[in-house]
Each structure stands twice: as structure tokens, then as C-alpha cells.
Amino acid sequence: MTVPMTLADTLTNEEKLADLDLDTLKQLVGLVEHDAATDPFPVNGWDAAVWAVGNATQTSHFFQSAFGMELVAYSGPETGNRDHVAFVLRSGGVRFVVKGGVNSSSPIARHHARHGDGIIDIALEVPDVDKCIEHARAQGATVLEEPHDISDEHGTVRIGAIAAYGETRHTLVDRSRYDGPYLPGYVARTSGFRKRDGAPKRVFQALDHIVGNVELGNMDEWVAFYNRVMGFTNMAEFIGDDIATDYSALMSKVVASGNHRVKFPLNEPAVGKRKSQIDEFLEFYEGPGAQHLALATNDILQCVDVLSAEGVEFLNTPDSYYEDPELRARIGEVRVPIEELQKRGILVDRDEDGYLLQIFTKPVGDRPTVFFEFIERHGSLGFGKGNFKALFEAIEREQERRGNF
Ligand SMILES: [Fe+2]
């Protein structure tokens, strides 16, 4: 298969270092052709998901021990950072930066006090920071950081930042002139943590999508924001008000960068008989924020087995889901026996392009807010629309247990 230049050129350095080639990435996250030359806000891909947490030291350990990620860089008082500690973790093309304030006046500590553990920055790698910031400004975005260079002995990074929903931001990073471990101010760091014998090198390879929850009535405004400010397009699976169980409901629409490298589903609560899961998020996160991160894996069975053995908890899927003849007929043949999926509670959905396997963790912090999805795509570019009802019923069972339903 020949690799089209427009896509090949967008592989980030991190992805190349992680031995990700374009065909693999295409399969993992579902890419489409796109002409970057006409894009008002060209995006290469994800740069990092940056977290503010209550204890970065321990969260860093969790992502290593439970998620199989690798510690690669660090910033903190020892490197001259008097505000917070930050640990940079990698798995394939995925980069998490986990930050914790070292005193109460740190902006990280203040973010955490209000929102709990969560995503403060969905950073994107772009080829031209100035062009993006100028376009964003002209389209009415709030510029939080003007484009500027930061340098160290590894080179120069150009960055700028714009505001997104709630207190979330998008830092835009051009690291084409930089070969350090993360950003100036960070030093390379490894960890004494050793994986268990026989553990795979990594259990997920790429970031597929990050979902944002916004208040009732604001979803279309944020869809329009990403259309206008970042030139993102509405994806085919542009789902309206059809996501409801008997009790609670939400609305969701998906915007994506030109080649679908970066995908942002946006949810808002809808009125139902009981409290929407989005309302629960907004209440406990104390405002809009990133709800879940979907990590793409080429072996979801292994991924779930490894994470479960480390104590990561997933939402349960009832046996009735797998025994439903309608579902069996709809999904047809998938690469593994349904019984293997059932054992692990993995969901499956099929559309005209192919199918996907997916599973969701329970919230990973103390508040019922941020959680993860693991997704194995086989041609499908969707988000598991056919599973929403089963998934939401599982979430509602958890909400009920927390007394928030
Ligand atoms: Fe998702």
C-alpha cells in the first residue's frame, strides 16, 4: 500500500520513535485523507494530555504500574521549578504529563482544589504556532499565551495557548527544532519501576479521542468554536439526540481535525427522568471538562487482561448484551469469539466501514469524573454509537451506587 504524502508528513516524532508507521496509525485511530495546504489551522496530531492531580508522584506510579506507561522526563524543585512537580509518561505515541502543585498558591494546586484530578491542557502539535494563534484570535478565541520561543541545550520550542471549555486549554506546540525529552525545563528521567515478567512492552499505542462535557445548551456553541477557530469538521457520526436510556440522556456531536488525527466528541446533558451522567460530571468536576480519553490498542484483550490484573476496574457489561440475537446479527464476524469479549465485558459495534471493540474504565480519580476508554478499531471510524444504550445503563448502575442518580 502506498503512503500518501499528506498523511505521512504528519507523523509526529514521538510516533516515529514509538515505531508507529502510518498504516498502523491509520488502523489504530481511523485516519482520512486531508489537504493540509488549505487548512486555516493545520494540526499534526496530539502533543500531550496534561493532568493536574493531587499527588503527581503517585499518579505517575499508577500510569506506570497499572497502564504500562514509561517515565521519560521530569520537572520539579530539583530542576528549578518552584511551582509544581511534573512527570512525563509515554506509551507508543501517547504522552501524559502529570502535574501536582508543591504549595497551595500553585495554579496546579488551585485547579486541583476546584476540579479534582483532571485534564488541564489538551496540547496539540502544530507546524505553525503563529498561524494558528492568529487564526484563532481572528475567530474570537481567547489567547492565553502569545506565541513565543523557549529554548535549552536541546533546541527551541515555539508555543502558544488558547482557552477551550471550562478551565481547559489547548497549548499549541511546534517542536520541529527541538530534540529534548519533552520541553525546556524538563530533564530526562527514568524510573526504578520494573514491569512484571512477561508483561508486553505497551498495551496501547495511540490517543484516539478526548471527550469534553459542557453545560446544557452549550454543545453547539463548542462545536461551532472548533469549526470556526480550529477548522475542525463535523464527523459522519454526528449524533443528535438519540442517546438516551429510559432514565437519563445526553447529546453528543463529534468534531475532528482535517485528517481525523484529533477527535473531540462534545457532550451536553439532556433532560431525562433521572440525573444525566453529564450532570453528575459537571457537578463533581465543578464545571465543563474532559470526560474521557480513548486510548487505541491493537490488542484489547491483552490490554484488559493486563490492566485488570493490576487492579484497574472496568464497567460491567451484562450477559444479556452478548446474548441479544439482534446484537449478534448486527456485529457479524469479529476477530475473536464473542465469549472472549463477554468474559472481559468488551463491547462491539459495527458500521458501514467496519467494526470496533471498546471498553470503559470506572472513574480513575476520587471524584466520579474522568475515566478511560480503550478502543480497537477494525475499519470503523465511529465511536460505538450502537453501544451507547448498554454503556449508559452500566454507567447509571454506578451512579445509583454513588447516590447520584
Ligand atoms: Fe469515547
Boltz pocket constraint, residues with backbone or C-beta under 6 A from the ligand:
constraints:
  - pocket:
      binder: B
      contacts: [[A, 209], [A, 211], [A, 292], [A, 294], [A, 373], [A, 383]]
      max_distance: 6.0
